[in-house]
Amino acid sequence: MLKKQLPWVFGAFFVLALVSPVANAKHWVMLGTAHVDKSEDHKTIHVGSEAGQFHSIQLRVTGGTVEFQRVIVHFGDGSKEELADAERVRSGGKTRELNLPGERRTIDSVELRYSKENLDTRPEVALYGAR
């Protein structure tokens, strides 16, 4: 009887091994976008409490390279946190995952400070949050 159940046991372990990474994958939600250009050295992406609470954010860039100097998150409770130092992101790239301090938090807005000297294009920055 054990020989008949052995293939089923191996099959169950195989399915669990395949499903595990999918279950642990983060679900990213787009929270807003902004175009950056030479006319300013910062932009703010407004999110608001209706988007919900998040434990990390990520910036994704298209249409050109952006050199972020600082990323400052303003929370729904009025506090703010600077999450990143200088980081250069090429078109089609993204920042590393930027963890928000503490438990999941409501994001009011994200302030992007960037270098405007190397902007020959008008890249778009998309803000994503993970719950």
N, C-alpha and C positions, 0 to 999 in steps of 0.2 A: 504494500500500500504506500509506503514511503517513496518508492521509485516513481509512482504515479503523481504524487504531489510535488516532487522536487522541481519539475519544469515550471509549475505554477508559482512556486516560491521564488525561483530565479526571475521569472517574468515580472512578478510584483516588485522585486528589488530594482529591476531594470527601469520600470515605469517610474518609480519613486526617484531614481537617480536623474531621470530626464525632467521630471516636474519640479524638482527642488530649485534649480536655478531660475526657472520661470516664476516661482512663488516668491523668491527673494529679490526679483528685479524691481527697481523703483519705477513708480508711475509719475512721470513728469507732466506738469500742467503748465501751459503757456499763460503767463500773467500779464504780458504787455510787451510793447516794442517801442523803440526810439531810433530815429536817424541821427547819426552824429556827423558833424561837419566842422569846417574851419572857423565858422562864425562864433562858436562858443567852446568853452573847455569843459562843460558839464551838461548833463541832461538828467531829468528825473522821470522815472517810469512810475506812474501812479497805479496802485493795485487796489487797495481798499479792503475792508473787512468782509465784504460779500464773497471774496475769493476763498475764504476759509483760513485754516492754519497750516503752517508748513514747518519742516525741520531743516530744510536746506534749500539753496537756490543755485542756479547755474546760468551763465550768460552765453548765448550762442550768437556768432557773428556771421553775416553774409554781406557780400558786395564790397569787401575791402578789409584791410587790416586795421585793428584798433589797439592802441596801447593804453590800457586802463592804468590810471595812477592810483585810484582809490575806489572802493565800492562801499557805500554807506547805506545801511538798511534802517529805515524809520519804521518803528512798530506801532501798532494800534494803541498801545498804552502810553505813547508819547516818548518812549525811550528810543535810543538809536545805538547802532553798533557798526563800527568799521570792520569789514570782514576781509578785505584783500588789499595787499600792497600791489606794486606794479606788476602787471602781467600783460604780455603781448599775445593777442589772439588773431590769427589769420582768418581770411574769409573761408567759411565752411567749418571753422573750428569752434571750440568752446572752452570755457574756463573749467578748472577743476570744480568739484562739488564744494560749495561754500556752506558749511554747517552753521545754522543759527544757534546762538547760545541758549541753553536750558531746554525746556520742553518745546513742543510745537508752538509756533507764535503766529499771530496775525500780522501781516505786513501792510503798512499804510502806503509806503513808497520806497523805491530804491534809487539812490542818487549815484550817478556814474560820473566820475572825474577822469578825464582822459587827455592824452597829449593831442594837440591839434596841429602840430607842425608837420606831421607826415601824412596828413589826410588829403590825398589827391582825388578821392572818391567820396561818396556819401553812404558809408556802410550802415546797415541796419543791425541793431542789437536787440535780440529777443530775450526776455527774462522768463525763466522756467522755475517752478517750485516743486519740491517733492514733499509729500505728506508723511 
